[in-house]
Amino acid sequence: MKKIWLIGAVALCGVVTYKALAPARELSPSSHSFFPNAQSSVPAVHALDDGLALTPPMGWYPWNIFGEEPQNEKLIREIVDALVSSGLKDAGYAFVGPDEGICFYRQADGRLTTNLERYPSGLRGLGDYIHKTGLKYALYTDAGTRTCSTAMPGTKDHEFEDMRQFAEWRADYIKIDWCNTEGQDIVKTYTTLHEAQHAAGRPVVHSLCSWGEGYPWRWAAAVGHLWRTTADICGPGQADWARAMRMAWANEELAAFAGPGHWNDPDMMIVGMPGMSETQDRSFFSLWCMMAAPLIAGNDLRSMSEATIKTLTNAEAIGINQDPLGIQGKIVWGDGTISLWAGKPLFDGSQAVLVFNQGRHPAQKRVAWSEIGVDATAACYVRNVWTHETSGPLIGGVTVSVAPDDVAMFRVSTKNDFPLPPIIVADSYLVSLRTADKAPQKLAGAITITNKGSAELPLWKVGEGLPAWLSVTVKKNGKSQAFINAISTAGLKKGLYHAVVRADNTEPVSGKSMSALYYDVDLEVTRDVSGESR
Ligand code: GLA
């Protein structure tokens, strides 16, 4: 389904709650619904409608390393800059923002307001900074009366106006915690929050955070895109390897519940945190990739070692995580020390395989093709995703040696070719144009979308229903495509105009839908313009 989403759905969504609220500064004078089916029932996997998170979300959240206290706008901006300069953005990490960063409070009139002492540009200003960098904006709240630290208000009884406020701040991802929810029905609460996001009108990745409480894997695909399956992976500042492994094992059991747009989330990553060795970092990252877990880094990106960067940006491992089929791998054999993870066919017909050694001694493991869903008689190539070496053709299986705490992670294929799936990187997700002329003008602003995977993608298809002042054309240049946003100001009244553009694409090898691409277009018209609007 191709759509264009236009901000400002107060009347059309029929959400009475919003009528009492003053329109936000950035809203277009001409408001439209951008959820055409806002009243319809919730589909079983709603991401298949909004097209969001069809591969596991990738990004960074502050909680694991910082907790709430050191957070402020300066820190988040430094992290945003580090995401870019370290190469993490180019590797596919996109969602970034404060977790529980003491970033807003509730005013006497009930509205959420930025804590300007910590975030002087306002939460909208921070969002614009993130979008201009070609990243996506992640915010955090709680389903109860207060957040977990109690430093921020929760959404209870304010669901609709709070989700509206998050949309005005232009959040693309909202993590919603489950603290201070005594007496609340978990399914009803998260369903209301989903409906509130829908009514607020901005497509948003909904990350449920009940730590497995209420068995969200049984029902949350209808109302969210990912759900925490386990308790917190560590306390702020210090990784806990043994605890993380318990999380991985608990999450592994839920493999059947994950798929495109609905993921099991065993919590943010601890790669690169104090308490982790280089080997443990590699193994942790491999497990998260194999489990199709969200790859949300939790370390301090401003002071990473080269080894940490290499681990977090390993395109071959990320390719397994971001595979368009979206299958969560599982343990197919284990003896308490060595585990063999498989059951993860990839888009090109290859199989992802992981051998993990939790023992104290180096070990060898023979992996038979028959154990990993490959024809026992097939001659296969084996691509090691950490050494970047290919061996084969091999018949029947492969024997791997694995050091303590370490992994062997590889792809097995009948072809000596291991393509990477699409990894989408944008130079910006925000086009801002301003006009001061009273004669009609034509303006244009472009953004560039690049696939860091192996294939040239088909042309992105822009949704229908653009506002009269905007038209979008897409031009292809190899693996990059330019979205040219042409604006015609004829007949526009003074005011602020805003559209969210959606574009869709298909992964050419598997034919699977890719995550929909959304970006914002802002137009400021500083005086009434003559002429007929087209
Ligand atoms: C909970 C969540 C964490 C983090 C903190 C913030 O514990 O599980 O991921 O968001 O709250 O207080």
Residues whose N, C-alpha, C, O or C-beta is under 5 A from the ligand:
A	BS01	GLA	W63 D99 E100 C148 S149 D232
